[in-house]
Amino acid sequence: MKKILLLIIFLIFSSGIAFAQLSAGGTLYVSSRTLNLRSSTGWFARNTGTLEYGDRVRVLGVNGRFVEVTSANSSITGWADSSNFSTRQLLPGTTGSTNVREVALAGKGFDRDVENSYRLRGNFNYTDVDRMELFVLDEQQIWNFLEEGRLFFGEN
């Protein structure tokens, strides 16, 4: 009974720490390879700046699953999904034979070994995924596409 009670107290305490970091004034770290901050929580909100893996940010506000942050190293401020952040400080840049992409994936529980195990099963085709990772559009091309198609822009 004591073990269960201690476990419950530990879980409450650790979730309180995570919540405190997601509340205004808390510190988070970017866990995505790159992260575009947006002017609002809307799907088509304008890009206010880009952060890199491991960048430290301060939380300004929380709206559902979205977090408004400001970069600790620059004046970039904007909104992003909370899944793009970690409460733990992350390894910056590249180290040895590990690149930034691999570190970002490992931070989310996915590494080269996991990918290889999926590839060995033989029922996944990564050709299109690999090709999509190389495809880059600048923000103006995306805006032109949205405006020509008269697509809904979400929140402003």
N, CA, C and O atoms as a GROMACS GRO file, in nm:
protein
  624
    1MET      N    1   0.082  -0.119   0.000
    1MET     CA    2   0.000   0.000   0.000
    1MET      C    3   0.087   0.126   0.000
    1MET      O    4   0.056   0.225  -0.067
    2LYS      N    5   0.198   0.122   0.077
    2LYS     CA    6   0.287   0.237   0.083
    2LYS      C    7   0.348   0.265  -0.055
    2LYS      O    8   0.364   0.381  -0.094
    3LYS      N    9   0.382   0.158  -0.127
    3LYS     CA   10   0.444   0.176  -0.259
    3LYS      C   11   0.346   0.245  -0.355
    3LYS      O   12   0.385   0.333  -0.431
    4ILE      N   13   0.221   0.205  -0.351
    4ILE     CA   14   0.121   0.265  -0.439
    4ILE      C   15   0.101   0.412  -0.404
    4ILE      O   16   0.093   0.497  -0.492
    5LEU      N   17   0.094   0.441  -0.275
    5LEU     CA   18   0.078   0.579  -0.230
    5LEU      C   19   0.197   0.664  -0.272
    5LEU      O   20   0.180   0.777  -0.319
    6LEU      N   21   0.318   0.611  -0.256
    6LEU     CA   22   0.439   0.684  -0.298
    6LEU      C   23   0.440   0.706  -0.449
    6LEU      O   24   0.481   0.812  -0.496
    7LEU      N   25   0.396   0.606  -0.525
    7LEU     CA   26   0.391   0.619  -0.670
    7LEU      C   27   0.292   0.729  -0.711
    7LEU      O   28   0.322   0.808  -0.800
    8ILE      N   29   0.178   0.733  -0.647
    8ILE     CA   30   0.077   0.835  -0.678
    8ILE      C   31   0.130   0.974  -0.645
    8ILE      O   32   0.112   1.067  -0.723
    9ILE      N   33   0.195   0.989  -0.531
    9ILE     CA   34   0.253   1.117  -0.493
    9ILE      C   35   0.360   1.160  -0.593
    9ILE      O   36   0.366   1.276  -0.632
   10PHE      N   37   0.444   1.065  -0.634
   10PHE     CA   38   0.548   1.095  -0.733
   10PHE      C   39   0.487   1.141  -0.865
   10PHE      O   40   0.534   1.238  -0.924
   11LEU      N   41   0.383   1.071  -0.912
   11LEU     CA   42   0.318   1.108  -1.038
   11LEU      C   43   0.254   1.247  -1.030
   11LEU      O   44   0.264   1.325  -1.125
   12ILE      N   45   0.191   1.278  -0.920
   12ILE     CA   46   0.130   1.409  -0.902
   12ILE      C   47   0.239   1.517  -0.901
   12ILE      O   48   0.223   1.622  -0.963
   13PHE      N   49   0.347   1.491  -0.831
   13PHE     CA   50   0.457   1.586  -0.823
   13PHE      C   51   0.520   1.609  -0.960
   13PHE      O   52   0.542   1.723  -1.000
   14SER      N   53   0.549   1.500  -1.034
   14SER     CA   54   0.614   1.514  -1.165
   14SER      C   55   0.522   1.579  -1.267
   14SER      O   56   0.568   1.656  -1.350
   15SER      N   57   0.391   1.549  -1.262
   15SER     CA   58   0.299   1.616  -1.355
   15SER      C   59   0.286   1.764  -1.319
   15SER      O   60   0.264   1.847  -1.407
   16GLY      N   61   0.299   1.798  -1.192
   16GLY     CA   62   0.297   1.937  -1.150
   16GLY      C   63   0.416   2.014  -1.204
   16GLY      O   64   0.402   2.130  -1.242
   17ILE      N   65   0.532   1.951  -1.210
   17ILE     CA   66   0.651   2.015  -1.265
   17ILE      C   67   0.632   2.039  -1.414
   17ILE      O   68   0.662   2.148  -1.463
   18ALA      N   69   0.581   1.940  -1.487
   18ALA     CA   70   0.558   1.956  -1.631
   18ALA      C   71   0.455   2.065  -1.657
   18ALA      O   72   0.473   2.145  -1.749
   19PHE      N   73   0.348   2.070  -1.576
   19PHE     CA   74   0.246   2.174  -1.594
   19PHE      C   75   0.303   2.312  -1.566
   19PHE      O   76   0.272   2.408  -1.635
   20ALA      N   77   0.388   2.321  -1.463
   20ALA     CA   78   0.448   2.451  -1.430
   20ALA      C   79   0.533   2.502  -1.545
   20ALA      O   80   0.537   2.623  -1.569
   21GLN      N   81   0.600   2.413  -1.617
   21GLN     CA   82   0.682   2.456  -1.729
   21GLN      C   83   0.596   2.493  -1.850
   21GLN      O   84   0.640   2.572  -1.934
   22LEU      N   85   0.475   2.438  -1.859
   22LEU     CA   86   0.384   2.474  -1.968
   22LEU      C   87   0.303   2.599  -1.935
   22LEU      O   88   0.232   2.650  -2.021
   23SER      N   89   0.312   2.646  -1.813
   23SER     CA   90   0.241   2.770  -1.779
   23SER      C   91   0.333   2.888  -1.805
   23SER      O   92   0.454   2.872  -1.824
   24ALA      N   93   0.276   3.007  -1.805
   24ALA     CA   94   0.352   3.128  -1.836
   24ALA      C   95   0.477   3.138  -1.751
   24ALA      O   96   0.473   3.117  -1.630
   25GLY      N   97   0.588   3.169  -1.816
   25GLY     CA   98   0.716   3.184  -1.747
   25GLY      C   99   0.800   3.059  -1.746
   25GLY      O  100   0.918   3.066  -1.712
   26GLY      N  101   0.743   2.944  -1.781
   26GLY     CA  102   0.818   2.818  -1.783
   26GLY      C  103   0.918   2.814  -1.897
   26GLY      O  104   0.909   2.892  -1.991
   27THR      N  105   1.013   2.722  -1.888
   27THR     CA  106   1.115   2.705  -1.991
   27THR      C  107   1.095   2.572  -2.062
   27THR      O  108   1.075   2.469  -1.998
   28LEU      N  109   1.100   2.576  -2.196
   28LEU     CA  110   1.090   2.455  -2.278
   28LEU      C  111   1.202   2.456  -2.380
   28LEU      O  112   1.270   2.557  -2.399
   29TYR      N  113   1.222   2.342  -2.447
   29TYR     CA  114   1.324   2.328  -2.550
   29TYR      C  115   1.262   2.270  -2.676
   29TYR      O  116   1.179   2.178  -2.668
   30VAL      N  117   1.300   2.321  -2.792
   30VAL     CA  118   1.246   2.274  -2.919
   30VAL      C  119   1.293   2.131  -2.943
   30VAL      O  120   1.413   2.104  -2.941
   31SER      N  121   1.198   2.039  -2.967
   31SER     CA  122   1.233   1.899  -2.990
   31SER      C  123   1.214   1.859  -3.135
   31SER      O  124   1.227   1.741  -3.168
   32SER      N  125   1.182   1.953  -3.223
   32SER     CA  126   1.169   1.928  -3.366
   32SER      C  127   1.295   1.975  -3.436
   32SER      O  128   1.367   2.061  -3.386
   33ARG      N  129   1.321   1.918  -3.552
   33ARG     CA  130   1.438   1.956  -3.630
   33ARG      C  131   1.439   2.107  -3.654
   33ARG      O  132   1.538   2.175  -3.626
   34THR      N  133   1.329   2.159  -3.706
   34THR     CA  134   1.305   2.303  -3.714
   34THR      C  135   1.161   2.326  -3.675
   34THR      O  136   1.078   2.236  -3.687
   35LEU      N  137   1.131   2.444  -3.629
   35LEU     CA  138   0.996   2.475  -3.583
   35LEU      C  139   0.958   2.615  -3.628
   35LEU      O  140   1.023   2.713  -3.591
   36ASN      N  141   0.853   2.623  -3.708
   36ASN     CA  142   0.801   2.753  -3.751
   36ASN      C  143   0.700   2.801  -3.648
   36ASN      O  144   0.599   2.735  -3.623
   37LEU      N  145   0.728   2.916  -3.589
   37LEU     CA  146   0.632   2.977  -3.498
   37LEU      C  147   0.531   3.055  -3.581
   37LEU      O  148   0.565   3.110  -3.686
   38ARG      N  149   0.407   3.058  -3.534
   38ARG     CA  150   0.298   3.122  -3.608
   38ARG      C  151   0.240   3.239  -3.529
   38ARG      O  152   0.256   3.247  -3.408
   39SER      N  153   0.171   3.329  -3.601
   39SER     CA  154   0.113   3.447  -3.538
   39SER      C  155  -0.009   3.414  -3.453
   39SER      O  156  -0.048   3.494  -3.368
   40SER      N  157  -0.070   3.298  -3.474
   40SER     CA  158  -0.184   3.254  -3.394
   40SER      C  159  -0.191   3.102  -3.397
   40SER      O  160  -0.103   3.037  -3.453
   41THR      N  161  -0.295   3.047  -3.338
   41THR     CA  162  -0.312   2.901  -3.336
   41THR      C  163  -0.381   2.851  -3.461
   41THR      O  164  -0.399   2.730  -3.477
   42GLY      N  165  -0.421   2.940  -3.551
   42GLY     CA  166  -0.489   2.900  -3.674
   42GLY      C  167  -0.398   2.822  -3.767
   42GLY      O  168  -0.277   2.842  -3.770
   43TRP      N  169  -0.459   2.733  -3.844
   43TRP     CA  170  -0.383   2.645  -3.935
   43TRP      C  171  -0.300   2.724  -4.035
   43TRP      O  172  -0.186   2.688  -4.064
   44PHE      N  173  -0.356   2.833  -4.089
   44PHE     CA  174  -0.288   2.911  -4.192
   44PHE      C  175  -0.231   3.042  -4.139
   44PHE      O  176  -0.215   3.137  -4.216
   45ALA      N  177  -0.202   3.049  -4.012
   45ALA     CA  178  -0.145   3.171  -3.953
   45ALA      C  179  -0.007   3.197  -4.012
   45ALA      O  180   0.066   3.104  -4.049
   46ARG      N  181   0.028   3.323  -4.021
   46ARG     CA  182   0.158   3.362  -4.079
   46ARG      C  183   0.275   3.317  -3.991
   46ARG      O  184   0.264   3.309  -3.868
   47ASN      N  185   0.386   3.287  -4.057
   47ASN     CA  186   0.509   3.247  -3.990
   47ASN      C  187   0.574   3.370  -3.927
   47ASN      O  188   0.595   3.471  -3.995
   48THR      N  189   0.606   3.363  -3.798
   48THR     CA  190   0.673   3.475  -3.732
   48THR      C  191   0.823   3.452  -3.715
   48THR      O  192   0.896   3.544  -3.680
   49GLY      N  193   0.868   3.330  -3.739
   49GLY     CA  194   1.010   3.298  -3.728
   49GLY      C  195   1.032   3.149  -3.714
   49GLY      O  196   0.937   3.073  -3.695
   50THR      N  197   1.156   3.109  -3.724
   50THR     CA  198   1.190   2.967  -3.719
   50THR      C  199   1.291   2.941  -3.608
   50THR      O  200   1.389   3.014  -3.592
   51LEU      N  201   1.266   2.837  -3.531
   51LEU     CA  202   1.358   2.793  -3.427
   51LEU      C  203   1.421   2.661  -3.468
   51LEU      O  204   1.368   2.590  -3.554
   52GLU      N  205   1.533   2.629  -3.406
   52GLU     CA  206   1.606   2.507  -3.437
   52GLU      C  207   1.600   2.410  -3.319
   52GLU      O  208   1.567   2.448  -3.207
   53TYR      N  209   1.630   2.285  -3.348
   53TYR     CA  210   1.633   2.181  -3.246
   53TYR      C  211   1.720   2.224  -3.128
   53TYR      O  212   1.834   2.268  -3.146
   54GLY      N  213   1.666   2.210  -3.008
   54GLY     CA  214   1.741   2.241  -2.886
   54GLY      C  215   1.730   2.385  -2.840
   54GLY      O  216   1.774   2.417  -2.729
   55ASP      N  217   1.672   2.475  -2.922
   55ASP     CA  218   1.658   2.615  -2.881
   55ASP      C  219   1.573   2.624  -2.754
   55ASP      O  220   1.473   2.554  -2.739
   56ARG      N  221   1.616   2.712  -2.663
   56ARG     CA  222   1.544   2.733  -2.537
   56ARG      C  223   1.442   2.844  -2.558
   56ARG      O  224   1.472   2.947  -2.618
   57VAL      N  225   1.320   2.822  -2.506
   57VAL     CA  226   1.214   2.922  -2.517
   57VAL      C  227   1.148   2.943  -2.382
   57VAL      O  228   1.154   2.857  -2.294
   58ARG      N  229   1.087   3.060  -2.366
   58ARG     CA  230   1.010   3.092  -2.246
   58ARG      C  231   0.863   3.093  -2.284
   58ARG      O  232   0.825   3.151  -2.386
   59VAL      N  233   0.780   3.031  -2.202
   59VAL     CA  234   0.636   3.021  -2.229
   59VAL      C  235   0.569   3.154  -2.193
   59VAL      O  236   0.587   3.206  -2.082
   60LEU      N  237   0.491   3.207  -2.289
   60LEU     CA  238   0.416   3.330  -2.265
   60LEU      C  239   0.269   3.300  -2.234
   60LEU      O  240   0.205   3.373  -2.159
   61GLY      N  241   0.218   3.193  -2.293
   61GLY     CA  242   0.078   3.158  -2.272
   61GLY      C  243   0.046   3.020  -2.326
   61GLY      O  244   0.124   2.964  -2.403
   62VAL      N  245  -0.067   2.966  -2.286
   62VAL     CA  246  -0.112   2.834  -2.329
   62VAL      C  247  -0.257   2.846  -2.372
   62VAL      O  248  -0.338   2.907  -2.303
   63ASN      N  249  -0.290   2.786  -2.487
   63ASN     CA  250  -0.426   2.782  -2.538
   63ASN      C  251  -0.453   2.641  -2.588
   63ASN      O  252  -0.419   2.607  -2.701
   64GLY      N  253  -0.513   2.558  -2.502
   64GLY     CA  254  -0.535   2.418  -2.539
   64GLY      C  255  -0.402   2.347  -2.555
   64GLY      O  256  -0.319   2.346  -2.463
   65ARG      N  257  -0.381   2.287  -2.672
   65ARG     CA  258  -0.254   2.217  -2.696
   65ARG      C  259  -0.147   2.308  -2.752
   65ARG      O  260  -0.034   2.264  -2.775
   66PHE      N  261  -0.180   2.434  -2.776
   66PHE     CA  262  -0.085   2.530  -2.832
   66PHE      C  263  -0.018   2.612  -2.723
   66PHE      O  264  -0.078   2.643  -2.620
   67VAL      N  265   0.108   2.647  -2.749
   67VAL     CA  266   0.188   2.724  -2.654
   67VAL      C  267   0.244   2.846  -2.726
   67VAL      O  268   0.300   2.835  -2.835
   68GLU      N  269   0.229   2.963  -2.663
   68GLU     CA  270   0.292   3.083  -2.716
   68GLU      C  271   0.426   3.098  -2.646
   68GLU      O  272   0.434   3.097  -2.523
   69VAL      N  273   0.532   3.111  -2.726
   69VAL     CA  274   0.667   3.115  -2.669
   69VAL      C  275   0.745   3.231  -2.728
   69VAL      O  276   0.710   3.287  -2.832
   70THR      N  277   0.852   3.265  -2.658
   70THR     CA  278   0.950   3.360  -2.711
   70THR      C  279   1.087   3.296  -2.697
   70THR      O  280   1.118   3.235  -2.595
   71SER      N  281   1.168   3.312  -2.799
   71SER     CA  282   1.301   3.253  -2.800
   71SER      C  283   1.391   3.320  -2.698
   71SER      O  284   1.386   3.442  -2.681
   72ALA      N  285   1.472   3.241  -2.630
   72ALA     CA  286   1.565   3.296  -2.531
   72ALA      C  287   1.682   3.366  -2.598
   72ALA      O  288   1.744   3.454  -2.538
   73ASN      N  289   1.714   3.328  -2.723
   73ASN     CA  290   1.831   3.382  -2.792
   73ASN      C  291   1.799   3.492  -2.892
   73ASN      O  292   1.890   3.555  -2.945
   74SER      N  293   1.671   3.515  -2.918
   74SER     CA  294   1.633   3.618  -3.015
   74SER      C  295   1.497   3.674  -2.975
   74SER      O  296   1.442   3.639  -2.871
   75SER      N  297   1.445   3.760  -3.058
   75SER     CA  298   1.316   3.821  -3.026
   75SER      C  299   1.201   3.752  -3.098
   75SER      O  300   1.095   3.811  -3.113
   76ILE      N  301   1.220   3.628  -3.142
   76ILE     CA  302   1.115   3.554  -3.213
   76ILE      C  303   1.007   3.513  -3.113
   76ILE      O  304   1.036   3.451  -3.011
   77THR      N  305   0.882   3.548  -3.144
   77THR     CA  306   0.769   3.512  -3.060
   77THR      C  307   0.659   3.454  -3.148
   77THR      O  308   0.637   3.502  -3.259
   78GLY      N  309   0.591   3.351  -3.099
   78GLY     CA  310   0.481   3.294  -3.176
   78GLY      C  311   0.423   3.170  -3.111
   78GLY      O  312   0.463   3.131  -3.001
   79TRP      N  313   0.327   3.109  -3.180
   79TRP     CA  314   0.253   2.993  -3.131
   79TRP      C  315   0.299   2.866  -3.202
   79TRP      O  316   0.336   2.869  -3.319
   80ALA      N  317   0.296   2.754  -3.129
   80ALA     CA  318   0.327   2.623  -3.186
   80ALA      C  319   0.258   2.516  -3.102
   80ALA      O  320   0.221   2.539  -2.987
   81ASP      N  321   0.241   2.399  -3.161
   81ASP     CA  322   0.183   2.286  -3.090
   81ASP      C  323   0.280   2.242  -2.980
   81ASP      O  324   0.401   2.236  -3.001
   82SER      N  325   0.226   2.211  -2.863
   82SER     CA  326   0.311   2.175  -2.748
   82SER      C  327   0.390   2.047  -2.772
   82SER      O  328   0.490   2.024  -2.702
   83SER      N  329   0.350   1.963  -2.868
   83SER     CA  330   0.424   1.840  -2.896
   83SER      C  331   0.562   1.868  -2.956
   83SER      O  332   0.644   1.776  -2.966
   84ASN      N  333   0.588   1.991  -2.997
   84ASN     CA  334   0.718   2.028  -3.054
   84ASN      C  335   0.820   2.070  -2.949
   84ASN      O  336   0.930   2.114  -2.983
   85PHE      N  337   0.783   2.055  -2.822
   85PHE     CA  338   0.871   2.100  -2.714
   85PHE      C  339   0.898   1.989  -2.615
   85PHE      O  340   0.821   1.894  -2.602
   86SER      N  341   1.009   2.003  -2.545
   86SER     CA  342   1.046   1.911  -2.438
   86SER      C  343   1.075   1.993  -2.312
   86SER      O  344   1.121   2.107  -2.321
   87THR      N  345   1.048   1.935  -2.197
   87THR     CA  346   1.082   2.003  -2.073
   87THR      C  347   1.228   1.980  -2.036
   87THR      O  348   1.282   2.048  -1.948
   88ARG      N  349   1.292   1.885  -2.104
   88ARG     CA  350   1.434   1.855  -2.079
   88ARG      C  351   1.522   1.929  -2.178
   88ARG      O  352   1.485   1.946  -2.294
   89GLN      N  353   1.640   1.972  -2.133
   89GLN     CA  354   1.735   2.034  -2.223
   89GLN      C  355   1.788   1.928  -2.318
   89GLN      O  356   1.822   1.818  -2.275
   90LEU      N  357   1.796   1.961  -2.446
   90LEU     CA  358   1.834   1.865  -2.550
   90LEU      C  359   1.974   1.893  -2.601
   90LEU      O  360   2.026   2.004  -2.587
   91LEU      N  361   2.034   1.791  -2.661
   91LEU     CA  362   2.169   1.805  -2.716
   91LEU      C  363   2.166   1.897  -2.837
   91LEU      O  364   2.089   1.874  -2.930
   92PRO      N  365   2.248   2.002  -2.840
   92PRO     CA  366   2.250   2.092  -2.955
   92PRO      C  367   2.333   2.035  -3.069
   92PRO      O  368   2.429   1.962  -3.045
   93GLY      N  369   2.297   2.069  -3.194
   93GLY     CA  370   2.379   2.041  -3.311
   93GLY      C  371   2.406   1.894  -3.334
   93GLY      O  372   2.324   1.808  -3.301
   94THR      N  373   2.520   1.866  -3.390
   94THR     CA  374   2.558   1.730  -3.421
   94THR      C  375   2.675   1.688  -3.333
   94THR      O  376   2.758   1.769  -3.294
   95THR      N  377   2.678   1.560  -3.303
   95THR     CA  378   2.788   1.506  -3.225
   95THR      C  379   2.834   1.376  -3.290
   95THR      O  380   2.754   1.285  -3.309
   96GLY      N  381   2.961   1.368  -3.323
   96GLY     CA  382   3.014   1.246  -3.383
   96GLY      C  383   2.943   1.211  -3.512
   96GLY      O  384   2.932   1.294  -3.603
   97SER      N  385   2.894   1.086  -3.521
   97SER     CA  386   2.826   1.042  -3.642
   97SER      C  387   2.675   1.065  -3.635
   97SER      O  388   2.603   1.025  -3.727
   98THR      N  389   2.627   1.127  -3.531
   98THR     CA  390   2.484   1.153  -3.515
   98THR      C  391   2.451   1.290  -3.571
   98THR      O  392   2.517   1.389  -3.539
   99ASN      N  393   2.348   1.296  -3.656
   99ASN     CA  394   2.310   1.427  -3.710
   99ASN      C  395   2.188   1.480  -3.636
   99ASN      O  396   2.128   1.410  -3.555
  100VAL      N  397   2.152   1.605  -3.664
  100VAL     CA  398   2.043   1.673  -3.593
  100VAL      C  399   1.912   1.597  -3.613
  100VAL      O  400   1.833   1.584  -3.520
  101ARG      N  401   1.888   1.547  -3.735
  101ARG     CA  402   1.764   1.474  -3.764
  101ARG      C  403   1.752   1.351  -3.674
  101ARG      O  404   1.646   1.325  -3.617
  102GLU      N  405   1.860   1.276  -3.662
  102GLU     CA  406   1.856   1.155  -3.579
  102GLU      C  407   1.834   1.189  -3.432
  102GLU      O  408   1.761   1.118  -3.363
  103VAL      N  409   1.895   1.295  -3.385
  103VAL     CA  410   1.877   1.336  -3.246
  103VAL      C  411   1.732   1.378  -3.223
  103VAL      O  412   1.674   1.345  -3.120
  104ALA      N  413   1.674   1.452  -3.319
  104ALA     CA  414   1.535   1.495  -3.305
  104ALA      C  415   1.441   1.375  -3.303
  104ALA      O  416   1.348   1.372  -3.222
  105LEU      N  417   1.464   1.278  -3.389
  105LEU     CA  418   1.380   1.158  -3.391
  105LEU      C  419   1.397   1.077  -3.263
  105LEU      O  420   1.299   1.025  -3.208
  106ALA      N  421   1.520   1.066  -3.214
  106ALA     CA  422   1.544   0.991  -3.091
  106ALA      C  423   1.476   1.057  -2.973
  106ALA      O  424   1.429   0.989  -2.881
  107GLY      N  425   1.470   1.191  -2.974
  107GLY     CA  426   1.400   1.264  -2.868
  107GLY      C  427   1.252   1.231  -2.864
  107GLY      O  428   1.188   1.247  -2.761
  108LYS      N  429   1.198   1.185  -2.975
  108LYS     CA  430   1.057   1.145  -2.982
  108LYS      C  431   1.043   0.993  -2.976
  108LYS      O  432   0.934   0.941  -2.998
  109GLY      N  433   1.152   0.920  -2.945
  109GLY     CA  434   1.146   0.776  -2.931
  109GLY      C  435   1.163   0.699  -3.061
  109GLY      O  436   1.133   0.580  -3.065
  110PHE      N  437   1.210   0.763  -3.167
  110PHE     CA  438   1.227   0.698  -3.296
  110PHE      C  439   1.371   0.717  -3.339
  110PHE      O  440   1.417   0.830  -3.354
  111ASP      N  441   1.443   0.609  -3.359
  111ASP     CA  442   1.582   0.619  -3.400
  111ASP      C  443   1.607   0.528  -3.520
  111ASP      O  444   1.515   0.463  -3.569
  112ARG      N  445   1.731   0.523  -3.567
  112ARG     CA  446   1.767   0.444  -3.686
  112ARG      C  447   1.733   0.296  -3.666
  112ARG      O  448   1.688   0.231  -3.760
  113ASP      N  449   1.755   0.243  -3.546
  113ASP     CA  450   1.724   0.102  -3.520
  113ASP      C  451   1.575   0.073  -3.534
  113ASP      O  452   1.536  -0.030  -3.590
  114VAL      N  453   1.492   0.164  -3.482
  114VAL     CA  454   1.346   0.146  -3.494
  114VAL      C  455   1.306   0.152  -3.641
  114VAL      O  456   1.227   0.070  -3.687
  115GLU      N  457   1.361   0.250  -3.715
  115GLU     CA  458   1.329   0.260  -3.857
  115GLU      C  459   1.372   0.134  -3.931
  115GLU      O  460   1.297   0.083  -4.014
  116ASN      N  461   1.491   0.083  -3.902
  116ASN     CA  462   1.539  -0.039  -3.968
  116ASN      C  463   1.451  -0.159  -3.936
  116ASN      O  464   1.429  -0.244  -4.022
  117SER      N  465   1.401  -0.166  -3.813
  117SER     CA  466   1.313  -0.279  -3.779
  117SER      C  467   1.184  -0.272  -3.860
  117SER      O  468   1.131  -0.376  -3.900
  118TYR      N  469   1.131  -0.152  -3.886
  118TYR     CA  470   1.013  -0.136  -3.971
  118TYR      C  471   1.046  -0.175  -4.115
  118TYR      O  472   0.967  -0.241  -4.182
  119ARG      N  473   1.165  -0.133  -4.162
  119ARG     CA  474   1.204  -0.166  -4.300
  119ARG      C  475   1.219  -0.316  -4.318
  119ARG      O  476   1.184  -0.369  -4.424
  120LEU      N  477   1.270  -0.387  -4.218
  120LEU     CA  478   1.289  -0.532  -4.227
  120LEU      C  479   1.157  -0.608  -4.236
  120LEU      O  480   1.152  -0.717  -4.293
  121ARG      N  481   1.052  -0.552  -4.180
  121ARG     CA  482   0.922  -0.619  -4.188
  121ARG      C  483   0.872  -0.628  -4.332
  121ARG      O  484   0.792  -0.714  -4.366
  122GLY      N  485   0.922  -0.536  -4.416
  122GLY     CA  486   0.894  -0.544  -4.558
  122GLY      C  487   0.760  -0.491  -4.604
  122GLY      O  488   0.734  -0.489  -4.725
  123ASN      N  489   0.674  -0.449  -4.514
  123ASN     CA  490   0.543  -0.403  -4.558
  123ASN      C  491   0.530  -0.250  -4.556
  123ASN      O  492   0.419  -0.197  -4.559
  124PHE      N  493   0.642  -0.179  -4.551
  124PHE     CA  494   0.643  -0.034  -4.555
  124PHE      C  495   0.729   0.012  -4.672
  124PHE      O  496   0.835  -0.045  -4.697
  125ASN      N  497   0.684   0.113  -4.743
  125ASN     CA  498   0.760   0.169  -4.853
  125ASN      C  499   0.798   0.312  -4.816
  125ASN      O  500   0.712   0.399  -4.803
  126TYR      N  501   0.927   0.336  -4.799
  126TYR     CA  502   0.976   0.467  -4.756
  126TYR      C  503   1.017   0.556  -4.873
  126TYR      O  504   1.063   0.668  -4.851
  127THR      N  505   1.003   0.510  -4.996
  127THR     CA  506   1.048   0.586  -5.112
  127THR      C  507   0.983   0.724  -5.117
  127THR      O  508   1.051   0.824  -5.133
  128ASP      N  509   0.851   0.728  -5.103
  128ASP     CA  510   0.780   0.856  -5.110
  128ASP      C  511   0.812   0.944  -4.990
  128ASP      O  512   0.823   1.066  -5.005
  129VAL      N  513   0.828   0.885  -4.873
  129VAL     CA  514   0.863   0.963  -4.754
  129VAL      C  515   1.002   1.026  -4.773
  129VAL      O  516   1.021   1.144  -4.744
  130ASP      N  517   1.097   0.946  -4.820
  130ASP     CA  518   1.231   0.999  -4.844
  130ASP      C  519   1.228   1.112  -4.946
  130ASP      O  520   1.299   1.212  -4.931
  131ARG      N  521   1.145   1.097  -5.051
  131ARG     CA  522   1.134   1.200  -5.154
  131ARG      C  523   1.068   1.327  -5.098
  131ARG      O  524   1.108   1.438  -5.130
  132MET      N  525   0.965   1.309  -5.013
  132MET     CA  526   0.896   1.425  -4.954
  132MET      C  527   0.987   1.505  -4.862
  132MET      O  528   0.974   1.627  -4.854
  133GLU      N  529   1.079   1.439  -4.793
  133GLU     CA  530   1.170   1.510  -4.704
  133GLU      C  531   1.261   1.606  -4.780
  133GLU      O  532   1.311   1.702  -4.722
  134LEU      N  533   1.282   1.581  -4.908
  134LEU     CA  534   1.367   1.667  -4.990
  134LEU      C  535   1.291   1.783  -5.052
  134LEU      O  536   1.353   1.877  -5.103
  135PHE      N  537   1.158   1.779  -5.048
  135PHE     CA  538   1.074   1.879  -5.112
  135PHE      C  539   1.062   2.002  -5.023
  135PHE      O  540   1.024   1.991  -4.906
  136VAL      N  541   1.094   2.120  -5.078
  136VAL     CA  542   1.090   2.245  -5.001
  136VAL      C  543   1.011   2.351  -5.078
  136VAL      O  544   1.035   2.373  -5.196
  137LEU      N  545   0.918   2.417  -5.009
  137LEU     CA  546   0.844   2.531  -5.063
  137LEU      C  547   0.872   2.650  -4.974
  137LEU      O  548   0.878   2.637  -4.852
  138ASP      N  549   0.889   2.766  -5.036
  138ASP     CA  550   0.904   2.883  -4.951
  138ASP      C  551   0.764   2.932  -4.912
  138ASP      O  552   0.664   2.894  -4.972
  139GLU      N  553   0.759   3.016  -4.812
  139GLU     CA  554   0.631   3.059  -4.757
  139GLU      C  555   0.546   3.133  -4.860
  139GLU      O  556   0.424   3.120  -4.859
  140GLN      N  557   0.608   3.209  -4.948
  140GLN     CA  558   0.532   3.284  -5.050
  140GLN      C  559   0.461   3.188  -5.145
  140GLN      O  560   0.347   3.215  -5.184
  141GLN      N  561   0.524   3.077  -5.184
  141GLN     CA  562   0.459   2.978  -5.270
  141GLN      C  563   0.336   2.919  -5.202
  141GLN      O  564   0.234   2.896  -5.266
  142ILE      N  565   0.345   2.894  -5.073
  142ILE     CA  566   0.232   2.839  -4.999
  142ILE      C  567   0.118   2.940  -4.993
  142ILE      O  568   0.002   2.904  -5.014
  143TRP      N  569   0.151   3.067  -4.964
  143TRP     CA  570   0.048   3.170  -4.958
  143TRP      C  571  -0.020   3.187  -5.093
  143TRP      O  572  -0.142   3.204  -5.099
  144ASN      N  573   0.057   3.184  -5.202
  144ASN     CA  574  -0.002   3.195  -5.336
  144ASN      C  575  -0.101   3.081  -5.361
  144ASN      O  576  -0.210   3.103  -5.413
  145PHE      N  577  -0.063   2.960  -5.323
  145PHE     CA  578  -0.150   2.844  -5.340
  145PHE      C  579  -0.280   2.862  -5.261
  145PHE      O  580  -0.389   2.835  -5.312
  146LEU      N  581  -0.269   2.907  -5.136
  146LEU     CA  582  -0.387   2.926  -5.051
  146LEU      C  583  -0.479   3.033  -5.106
  146LEU      O  584  -0.601   3.017  -5.107
  147GLU      N  585  -0.421   3.145  -5.151
  147GLU     CA  586  -0.503   3.254  -5.202
  147GLU      C  587  -0.569   3.219  -5.335
  147GLU      O  588  -0.685   3.253  -5.356
  148GLU      N  589  -0.497   3.152  -5.425
  148GLU     CA  590  -0.554   3.112  -5.554
  148GLU      C  591  -0.669   3.012  -5.534
  148GLU      O  592  -0.766   3.014  -5.609
  149GLY      N  593  -0.657   2.927  -5.435
  149GLY     CA  594  -0.760   2.828  -5.409
  149GLY      C  595  -0.872   2.879  -5.320
  149GLY      O  596  -0.968   2.807  -5.294
  150ARG      N  597  -0.859   3.005  -5.272
  150ARG     CA  598  -0.957   3.066  -5.184
  150ARG      C  599  -0.986   2.975  -5.063
  150ARG      O  600  -1.102   2.952  -5.028
  151LEU      N  601  -0.880   2.925  -5.003
  151LEU     CA  602  -0.893   2.835  -4.888
  151LEU      C  603  -0.917   2.913  -4.761
  151LEU      O  604  -0.873   3.028  -4.749
  152PHE      N  605  -0.985   2.854  -4.667
  152PHE     CA  606  -1.015   2.916  -4.538
  152PHE      C  607  -0.885   2.936  -4.462
  152PHE      O  608  -0.803   2.844  -4.457
  153PHE      N  609  -0.864   3.052  -4.402
  153PHE     CA  610  -0.739   3.084  -4.336
  153PHE      C  611  -0.740   3.064  -4.187
  153PHE      O  612  -0.638   3.091  -4.123
  154GLY      N  613  -0.847   3.019  -4.126
  154GLY     CA  614  -0.849   2.996  -3.981
  154GLY      C  615  -0.843   3.125  -3.903
  154GLY      O  616  -0.885   3.230  -3.953
  155GLU      N  617  -0.790   3.118  -3.781
  155GLU     CA  618  -0.780   3.236  -3.696
  155GLU      C  619  -0.675   3.332  -3.752
  155GLU      O  620  -0.582   3.290  -3.821
  156ASN      N  621  -0.691   3.460  -3.722
  156ASN     CA  622  -0.592   3.560  -3.764
  156ASN      C  623  -0.502   3.597  -3.651
  156ASN      O  624  -0.413   3.680  -3.668
   0.00000   0.00000   0.00000
